[in-house]
Amino acid sequence: MKNDWIIDVLMDLKKFSARNKLNHLAEHLDDTILVATTELALPVETKRRLIGEYEQTGQYAGRAFTGDNA
């Protein structure tokens, strides 16, 4: 997995949260780590079916909305 660095970042955030008594955040980060690990393990074809062919990143990102239309 070339993007597995994100798991390390999430783990660091979880440790920080636990040390600083941010218990709800630490619990949510547990869930986030599980979701990230699962998604990173999926084949690319499956990801495309789950999130659509055009992700909201890179050249396919839509315009940002601000003000009353946000």
C-alpha positions, -999 to 999 in steps of 0.1 A, spaced: 0 0 0 17 32 -11 -7 54 9 -4 35 42 14 66 57 -20 79 65 -25 51 90 6 63 109 -7 99 109 -41 88 123 -24 67 149 -3 97 160 -35 118 162 -52 90 183 -22 89 207 -22 127 211 -60 126 217 -57 100 244 -28 117 261 -48 150 262 -80 134 275 -98 140 242 -116 106 246 -144 111 221 -119 121 194 -97 91 202 -127 68 199 -136 83 165 -100 80 153 -102 42 161 -131 40 137 -113 62 112 -82 40 113 -104 9 106 -121 26 77 -88 38 62 -72 4 66 -102 -12 49 -103 13 20 -66 11 14 -68 -26 11 -95 -25 -16 -85 -30 -52 -88 1 -74 -117 -12 -94 -138 -17 -62 -129 18 -50 -142 33 -83 -175 15 -79 -179 26 -43 -170 63 -47 -177 68 -84 -153 72 -112 -147 109 -106 -134 116 -71 -137 152 -58 -99 156 -59 -74 167 -85 -87 176 -120 -122 164 -113 -128 185 -82 -158 208 -83 -159 245 -75 -159 255 -39 -191 272 -27 -190 301 -3 -214 326 12 -251 321 9 -248 292 -15 -226 271 7 
